Amino acid sequence: MKKKGPIIIGICGGSGSGKTTIVSKIAEIVEGFTVIPQDNYYKSFDKTVDNDHITAVNFDHPDAFDMELLIQHLTQLRAGHPVAMPVYDFVHHRRSEETVAIEPEGIIILEGIMIYSNARLRKLFDLKLYVDTPGDIRFIRRMLRDIEERGRTVNSVVEQYLNVVRPGHDEFIEPMKAYADLIIPEGGHNQRAMDVLSAFMNQTLKEQ
């Protein structure tokens, strides 16, 4: 019997672990999947934080995300209904007025740092992956991204990492390994894992 809604795959891991690289690698081999970044479901904090006082808000805590909206959207997609995914402005720390239409078809990948922190959200996944990458590599990747793409300074990135990112990873993200169906060391650079995941996705799409 054909599944009414899409297959939903979760990709969890610390900031800079390589979740986006996995998606990019898969996109070279697999057609017919959609990506939902959990980052798009951050709450708006433009009235309480700016790039010079970035630690005024802990973005590495489950409460920083609009989990209710994310659960609602995944539930609607699994039921075969389209949703309007929000878009987040990371320079100004607020949700944009823009949205992106997500159709309930094929395979949907939800990737993010806190996607397994909510029991109701975990139940919506058909497959849960965890990307396991050493902390020094994650920090370097995060620093480069935040400086180049989000208008941050080196000092603000370091301060945020030491005060909230590393503690948040140890408290909330690292324990999420326990919920994963598959742990992928080194993310998208693990070619064997990419081959297995791509084969699974292609086979799943053929059977839909």
C-alpha positions as YAML, in Angstrom:
chain: A
units: angstrom
residues:
- id: 1
  name: MET
  ca: [0.00, 0.00, 0.00]
- id: 2
  name: LYS
  ca: [1.38, 3.39, -0.95]
- id: 3
  name: LYS
  ca: [2.27, 5.63, 1.97]
- id: 4
  name: LYS
  ca: [-0.06, 8.63, 2.07]
- id: 5
  name: GLY
  ca: [2.59, 11.16, 3.03]
- id: 6
  name: PRO
  ca: [6.35, 11.35, 2.57]
- id: 7
  name: ILE
  ca: [9.05, 9.29, 4.25]
- id: 8
  name: ILE
  ca: [10.68, 11.51, 6.89]
- id: 9
  name: ILE
  ca: [14.38, 11.14, 7.72]
- id: 10
  name: GLY
  ca: [16.07, 13.01, 10.56]
- id: 11
  name: ILE
  ca: [19.71, 14.10, 10.48]
- id: 12
  name: CYS
  ca: [20.88, 15.30, 13.89]
- id: 13
  name: GLY
  ca: [24.31, 16.42, 15.10]
- id: 14
  name: GLY
  ca: [26.17, 19.32, 16.63]
- id: 15
  name: SER
  ca: [26.62, 22.64, 14.87]
- id: 16
  name: GLY
  ca: [29.27, 22.17, 12.19]
- id: 17
  name: SER
  ca: [29.10, 18.37, 12.32]
- id: 18
  name: GLY
  ca: [28.45, 18.03, 8.58]
- id: 19
  name: LYS
  ca: [24.68, 17.66, 8.33]
- id: 20
  name: THR
  ca: [24.48, 20.01, 5.35]
- id: 21
  name: THR
  ca: [27.39, 18.21, 3.66]
- id: 22
  name: ILE
  ca: [25.47, 14.94, 3.90]
- id: 23
  name: VAL
  ca: [22.47, 16.54, 2.21]
- id: 24
  name: SER
  ca: [24.68, 17.97, -0.56]
- id: 25
  name: LYS
  ca: [26.35, 14.62, -1.17]
- id: 26
  name: ILE
  ca: [23.02, 12.80, -1.33]
- id: 27
  name: ALA
  ca: [21.63, 15.39, -3.73]
- id: 28
  name: GLU
  ca: [24.32, 14.36, -6.23]
- id: 29
  name: ILE
  ca: [22.92, 10.82, -6.32]
- id: 30
  name: VAL
  ca: [19.27, 10.95, -5.24]
- id: 31
  name: GLU
  ca: [16.42, 12.93, -6.80]
- id: 32
  name: GLY
  ca: [13.02, 13.49, -5.25]
- id: 33
  name: PHE
  ca: [13.71, 14.63, -1.69]
- id: 34
  name: THR
  ca: [13.11, 17.89, 0.16]
- id: 35
  name: VAL
  ca: [15.16, 19.38, 3.00]
- id: 36
  name: ILE
  ca: [13.69, 21.17, 6.01]
- id: 37
  name: PRO
  ca: [16.35, 22.86, 8.19]
- id: 38
  name: GLN
  ca: [15.32, 23.00, 11.84]
- id: 39
  name: ASP
  ca: [17.15, 26.35, 11.94]
- id: 40
  name: ASN
  ca: [14.22, 27.85, 10.03]
- id: 41
  name: TYR
  ca: [12.08, 27.21, 13.10]
- id: 42
  name: TYR
  ca: [14.08, 29.37, 15.49]
- id: 43
  name: LYS
  ca: [11.94, 31.82, 17.40]
- id: 44
  name: SER
  ca: [12.43, 35.53, 16.65]
- id: 45
  name: PHE
  ca: [14.88, 37.22, 19.03]
- id: 46
  name: ASP
  ca: [15.56, 40.51, 17.24]
- id: 47
  name: LYS
  ca: [14.35, 42.54, 20.25]
- id: 48
  name: THR
  ca: [16.65, 40.82, 22.73]
- id: 49
  name: VAL
  ca: [19.91, 40.01, 20.89]
- id: 50
  name: ASP
  ca: [22.32, 41.39, 18.30]
- id: 51
  name: ASN
  ca: [25.67, 40.20, 16.93]
- id: 52
  name: ASP
  ca: [27.60, 42.16, 19.57]
- id: 53
  name: HIS
  ca: [25.65, 40.56, 22.43]
- id: 54
  name: ILE
  ca: [25.00, 37.15, 20.92]
- id: 55
  name: THR
  ca: [24.93, 35.27, 24.24]
- id: 56
  name: ALA
  ca: [21.87, 37.22, 25.40]
- id: 57
  name: VAL
  ca: [19.93, 34.28, 23.94]
- id: 58
  name: ASN
  ca: [20.92, 30.61, 24.10]
- id: 59
  name: PHE
  ca: [20.42, 29.36, 20.54]
- id: 60
  name: ASP
  ca: [21.75, 25.96, 21.60]
- id: 61
  name: HIS
  ca: [18.80, 25.11, 23.83]
- id: 62
  name: PRO
  ca: [15.59, 23.30, 22.78]
- id: 63
  name: ASP
  ca: [13.52, 26.28, 23.95]
- id: 64
  name: ALA
  ca: [15.07, 28.46, 21.24]
- id: 65
  name: PHE
  ca: [13.01, 26.59, 18.63]
- id: 66
  name: ASP
  ca: [9.30, 26.77, 17.83]
- id: 67
  name: MET
  ca: [8.85, 23.05, 18.37]
- id: 68
  name: GLU
  ca: [5.07, 23.23, 18.27]
- id: 69
  name: LEU
  ca: [5.07, 24.69, 14.77]
- id: 70
  name: LEU
  ca: [7.67, 22.17, 13.60]
- id: 71
  name: ILE
  ca: [5.64, 19.24, 15.00]
- id: 72
  name: GLN
  ca: [2.49, 20.67, 13.42]
- id: 73
  name: HIS
  ca: [4.16, 20.96, 10.02]
- id: 74
  name: LEU
  ca: [5.63, 17.45, 10.05]
- id: 75
  name: THR
  ca: [2.30, 16.03, 11.18]
- id: 76
  name: GLN
  ca: [0.54, 17.79, 8.30]
- id: 77
  name: LEU
  ca: [3.12, 16.55, 5.81]
- id: 78
  name: ARG
  ca: [2.78, 12.95, 7.02]
- id: 79
  name: ALA
  ca: [-0.98, 13.31, 6.56]
- id: 80
  name: GLY
  ca: [-0.45, 14.40, 2.95]
- id: 81
  name: HIS
  ca: [-0.92, 18.16, 3.35]
- id: 82
  name: PRO
  ca: [1.49, 20.89, 2.15]
- id: 83
  name: VAL
  ca: [2.95, 23.43, 4.60]
- id: 84
  name: ALA
  ca: [4.49, 26.91, 4.44]
- id: 85
  name: MET
  ca: [7.96, 26.54, 5.96]
- id: 86
  name: PRO
  ca: [9.28, 29.69, 7.65]
- id: 87
  name: VAL
  ca: [12.59, 31.28, 6.65]
- id: 88
  name: TYR
  ca: [14.98, 32.62, 9.30]
- id: 89
  name: ASP
  ca: [17.12, 35.76, 9.04]
- id: 90
  name: PHE
  ca: [20.30, 34.92, 10.95]
- id: 91
  name: VAL
  ca: [21.83, 38.36, 10.56]
- id: 92
  name: HIS
  ca: [18.92, 40.05, 12.37]
- id: 93
  name: HIS
  ca: [17.84, 37.01, 14.46]
- id: 94
  name: ARG
  ca: [14.23, 36.96, 13.39]
- id: 95
  name: ARG
  ca: [11.81, 35.03, 11.25]
- id: 96
  name: SER
  ca: [11.45, 36.48, 7.78]
- id: 97
  name: GLU
  ca: [8.12, 37.34, 6.20]
- id: 98
  name: GLU
  ca: [9.06, 34.91, 3.44]
- id: 99
  name: THR
  ca: [7.91, 31.28, 3.50]
- id: 100
  name: VAL
  ca: [8.69, 28.25, 1.34]
- id: 101
  name: ALA
  ca: [6.01, 25.82, 0.14]
- id: 102
  name: ILE
  ca: [6.83, 22.21, 1.09]
- id: 103
  name: GLU
  ca: [4.87, 19.49, -0.66]
- id: 104
  name: PRO
  ca: [4.08, 16.15, 1.06]
- id: 105
  name: GLU
  ca: [5.87, 14.01, -1.51]
- id: 106
  name: GLY
  ca: [8.83, 11.64, -1.79]
- id: 107
  name: ILE
  ca: [11.32, 11.89, 1.05]
- id: 108
  name: ILE
  ca: [11.68, 14.78, 3.46]
- id: 109
  name: ILE
  ca: [14.91, 15.28, 5.40]
- id: 110
  name: LEU
  ca: [14.69, 17.30, 8.59]
- id: 111
  name: GLU
  ca: [18.16, 18.32, 9.73]
- id: 112
  name: GLY
  ca: [19.07, 20.18, 12.90]
- id: 113
  name: ILE
  ca: [20.83, 20.18, 16.24]
- id: 114
  name: MET
  ca: [17.77, 19.57, 18.44]
- id: 115
  name: ILE
  ca: [15.44, 17.45, 16.32]
- id: 116
  name: TYR
  ca: [15.57, 14.48, 18.71]
- id: 117
  name: SER
  ca: [15.11, 16.49, 21.91]
- id: 118
  name: ASN
  ca: [11.31, 16.30, 21.74]
- id: 119
  name: ALA
  ca: [9.58, 12.92, 22.15]
- id: 120
  name: ARG
  ca: [6.59, 13.92, 19.99]
- id: 121
  name: LEU
  ca: [8.91, 15.02, 17.21]
- id: 122
  name: ARG
  ca: [10.97, 11.82, 17.39]
- id: 123
  name: LYS
  ca: [7.87, 9.73, 16.73]
- id: 124
  name: LEU
  ca: [7.40, 11.40, 13.35]
- id: 125
  name: PHE
  ca: [10.65, 10.07, 11.84]
- id: 126
  name: ASP
  ca: [10.90, 6.93, 9.76]
- id: 127
  name: LEU
  ca: [14.71, 6.93, 10.09]
- id: 128
  name: LYS
  ca: [16.88, 8.82, 12.59]
- id: 129
  name: LEU
  ca: [20.54, 9.55, 11.81]
- id: 130
  name: TYR
  ca: [23.18, 11.16, 14.04]
- id: 131
  name: VAL
  ca: [26.33, 12.80, 12.65]
- id: 132
  name: ASP
  ca: [29.27, 12.29, 15.01]
- id: 133
  name: THR
  ca: [32.16, 14.72, 14.36]
- id: 134
  name: PRO
  ca: [35.01, 15.80, 16.69]
- id: 135
  name: GLY
  ca: [34.49, 19.08, 18.55]
- id: 136
  name: ASP
  ca: [37.51, 20.91, 17.10]
- id: 137
  name: ILE
  ca: [36.34, 20.28, 13.55]
- id: 138
  name: ARG
  ca: [32.81, 21.41, 14.41]
- id: 139
  name: PHE
  ca: [34.13, 24.61, 15.97]
- id: 140
  name: ILE
  ca: [36.28, 25.52, 12.96]
- id: 141
  name: ARG
  ca: [33.41, 24.93, 10.54]
- id: 142
  name: ARG
  ca: [31.02, 26.96, 12.71]
- id: 143
  name: MET
  ca: [33.46, 29.87, 12.98]
- id: 144
  name: LEU
  ca: [33.99, 30.05, 9.23]
- id: 145
  name: ARG
  ca: [30.25, 29.87, 8.55]
- id: 146
  name: ASP
  ca: [29.26, 32.49, 11.11]
- id: 147
  name: ILE
  ca: [31.91, 34.96, 9.96]
- id: 148
  name: GLU
  ca: [31.35, 34.49, 6.22]
- id: 149
  name: GLU
  ca: [27.56, 34.07, 6.14]
- id: 150
  name: ARG
  ca: [26.16, 35.72, 9.28]
- id: 151
  name: GLY
  ca: [28.27, 38.83, 9.74]
- id: 152
  name: ARG
  ca: [29.86, 37.71, 13.02]
- id: 153
  name: THR
  ca: [33.26, 38.59, 14.51]
- id: 154
  name: VAL
  ca: [35.83, 36.08, 15.76]
- id: 155
  name: ASN
  ca: [35.40, 37.26, 19.34]
- id: 156
  name: SER
  ca: [31.62, 36.88, 19.28]
- id: 157
  name: VAL
  ca: [31.87, 33.37, 17.79]
- id: 158
  name: VAL
  ca: [34.40, 32.27, 20.41]
- id: 159
  name: GLU
  ca: [32.38, 33.80, 23.27]
- id: 160
  name: GLN
  ca: [29.19, 32.11, 22.13]
- id: 161
  name: TYR
  ca: [30.94, 28.77, 21.63]
- id: 162
  name: LEU
  ca: [32.49, 28.74, 25.10]
- id: 163
  name: ASN
  ca: [29.46, 30.07, 26.96]
- id: 164
  name: VAL
  ca: [26.54, 28.29, 25.29]
- id: 165
  name: VAL
  ca: [27.41, 26.17, 22.24]
- id: 166
  name: ARG
  ca: [29.77, 23.69, 23.89]
- id: 167
  name: PRO
  ca: [27.70, 23.37, 27.11]
- id: 168
  name: GLY
  ca: [24.52, 23.01, 25.02]
- id: 169
  name: HIS
  ca: [26.12, 20.31, 22.89]
- id: 170
  name: ASP
  ca: [27.22, 18.33, 25.95]
- id: 171
  name: GLU
  ca: [23.83, 18.65, 27.68]
- id: 172
  name: PHE
  ca: [21.33, 18.37, 24.85]
- id: 173
  name: ILE
  ca: [22.90, 17.15, 21.60]
- id: 174
  name: GLU
  ca: [25.47, 14.49, 22.47]
- id: 175
  name: PRO
  ca: [22.89, 12.44, 24.43]
- id: 176
  name: MET
  ca: [20.68, 12.34, 21.32]
- id: 177
  name: LYS
  ca: [22.91, 9.58, 19.95]
- id: 178
  name: ALA
  ca: [20.83, 7.18, 22.03]
- id: 179
  name: TYR
  ca: [17.79, 7.80, 19.81]
- id: 180
  name: ALA
  ca: [19.58, 7.35, 16.47]
- id: 181
  name: ASP
  ca: [19.00, 4.35, 14.23]
- id: 182
  name: LEU
  ca: [22.37, 4.97, 12.62]
- id: 183
  name: ILE
  ca: [25.42, 7.00, 13.73]
- id: 184
  name: ILE
  ca: [27.56, 8.45, 10.93]
- id: 185
  name: PRO
  ca: [31.15, 9.36, 11.88]
- id: 186
  name: GLU
  ca: [32.56, 12.34, 9.97]
- id: 187
  name: GLY
  ca: [29.28, 13.13, 8.21]
- id: 188
  name: GLY
  ca: [29.37, 13.54, 4.44]
- id: 189
  name: HIS
  ca: [33.04, 12.53, 4.30]
- id: 190
  name: ASN
  ca: [32.04, 8.97, 5.26]
- id: 191
  name: GLN
  ca: [31.60, 7.56, 1.77]
- id: 192
  name: ARG
  ca: [30.41, 4.14, 2.89]
- id: 193
  name: ALA
  ca: [27.61, 5.71, 4.93]
- id: 194
  name: MET
  ca: [26.69, 7.96, 1.98]
- id: 195
  name: ASP
  ca: [26.45, 4.94, -0.32]
- id: 196
  name: VAL
  ca: [24.20, 3.04, 2.09]
- id: 197
  name: LEU
  ca: [21.94, 6.04, 2.74]
- id: 198
  name: SER
  ca: [21.64, 6.92, -0.94]
- id: 199
  name: ALA
  ca: [20.77, 3.33, -1.84]
- id: 200
  name: PHE
  ca: [18.10, 3.26, 0.87]
- id: 201
  name: MET
  ca: [16.57, 6.52, -0.34]
- id: 202
  name: ASN
  ca: [16.55, 5.50, -3.99]
- id: 203
  name: GLN
  ca: [14.91, 2.18, -3.15]
- id: 204
  name: THR
  ca: [12.34, 3.92, -0.95]
- id: 205
  name: LEU
  ca: [11.43, 6.34, -3.72]
- id: 206
  name: LYS
  ca: [10.99, 3.49, -6.20]
- id: 207
  name: GLU
  ca: [8.58, 1.74, -3.85]
- id: 208
  name: GLN
  ca: [6.38, 4.77, -3.27]
...
